[in-house]
Amino acid sequence: QVQLIESGGGLVQPGGSLRLSCTTSGRTSSTLTMAWFRQAPGKEREFVAALRRYGGPTYAANSVRGRFTGSRDNAKNTVYLQMNGLKPEDTAVYFCAAGTGNPIVSSLTNEATYEYWGQGTQVTVSS
């Protein structure tokens, strides 16, 4: 059983930065496809970014590409989402997700790709 613990959310002003962390237990994170989703009030959960297992680039949604970057620290079983240039529309609960498969790129945005989910961390962008 894989467990995901998220941290790093908070309140930040527009244009600011935050780094979210997601630490895995029960399985080495490098063997997992990891992703971030978010859900704003009154909206459906949406894909933000993903990292395929064993390394590679960040696959990011158009709305965050160039501002958000994913990374891994395999020694700590932790993945990160570095968020720069934050906007009020980035306000949401951010969820970490993990999948044991090796999905094709087009499947990275699909929630069904991921078997395990964190509890979510609130990110609020406001002046």
Secondary structure, DSSP 8 states (H G I E B T S, - for coil): --EEEEE--EEE-TT--EEEEEEEESS-GGGSEEEEEEE-TTS--EEEEEE-TT---EEE-TTTTTTEEEEEEGGGTEEEEEE-S--GGG-EEEEEEEESS---GGGTT-GGG-SEE---EEEEE--
